[in-house]
């Protein structure tokens, strides 16, 4: 599938900052995928950032309508992401596209975000070749007023747990900013999320009052 728009990499600064825990492997497994129609739509946050969730499956089918022969790689892409959303995130006029895969750990719903595509011309091409499209996981909570709260695990909390040897999970600290990157398998990440959700760790979610998404026609 080809993106309708490519995003400027600077649009990731507020969302995928060092405060969000990143992983080389997806946080989901095939068996844990769980599509939820309630996420489809246009949303706005308190900071006037906008989110647009559309079904990857419907978008792919529309773009390939009438095609009599599709390449194997296209069919493989469809099979891999048919339960996902294409997410457009706009903040301060910076446009970003993500693939967001919904999945469940127990009764809890999460979204696995990974950058979909970016425009290398917006940054130095040499720098662009050093960027890795890592995964992040957001806990999804549907509020009674129709809004959706997305919560990311605090990197600060996980670094503390690793330092205190209270958490055993494969990881590395990389780059000049010493960013935490999880290197565990998807199955190990799922087991971690299950324990994390059941824990009473204080301030375990990244503090962010801009990740409450309200339907676009509602007042932010």
Residue, then its C-alpha position, 0 to 999 in steps of 0.5 A: x500500500x502506498x501512503x497518500x501523504x508522506x510525513x516530515x520527520x520533525x512531526x515525530x518530535x512531540x510523539x516519539x520523544x525519548x520519554x516514550x519506550x521504544x522497541x525493535x520488535x512489535x509489542x503484538x503477536x498475530x494472535x493478540x490483534x484486535x480491531x476496534x471500530x471505535x477508533x475509526x474517525x477524526x479526533x482533536x486534542x487540547x493542544x489542537x493536534x489532530x488524529x485521523x484513524x482509518x482502516x488499513x483494510x478499507x484503504x488498501x481495498x479502495x486503492x487496489x479496487x479493480x486490480x486483477x493481478x497484485x504482486x506477492x509483496x502487496x498481498x503479504x503487506x495486506x495480510x500483515x496489516x489487515x487489522x491495523x489502522x493508518x493514523x495521520x497525526x498533525x501537530x504544529x503543522x507537521x504531518x506524520x503517518x503511522x501504522x497502528x496495530x490494535x492488540x489485547x493483553x488480557x482485557x486491556x487494549x493497546x495500540x502498537x505505533x510504528x512510523x509508516x513513511x517519511x520524506x527524506x528530503x526534509x532532513x539530511x539524507x545521511x541522517x535519514x539512513x540512521x533512523x530506525x522505525x521503532x515500535x511504541x505501545x499505547x494503552x487505550x481507554x475509552x471514556x464515557x464522553x466519547x473521548x479516547x485516552x492514549x497512555x504511553x509507558x514512562x521511559x523514566x520509570x522503566x530506566x529506574x526499574x532496570x537500574x534497581x534490578x526490579x525488571x528483567x527484559x532485554x534492552x539496550x541504551x543507545x545513542x548519544x542521548x542514551x535512549x532506552x530501546x527494548x530488544x525483547x521478543x514480541x512474546x516477552x513484551x506481551x508478558x511484560x505488559x501483562x505484569x505491568x498492567x497488574x502492577x501498582x507502580x507509581x507514575x508508570x505512564x508518561x505524563x501527557x495531557x495532550x493525548x486525550x483525543x476528542x471527536x473532531x466536532x467536540x470542543x477540545 
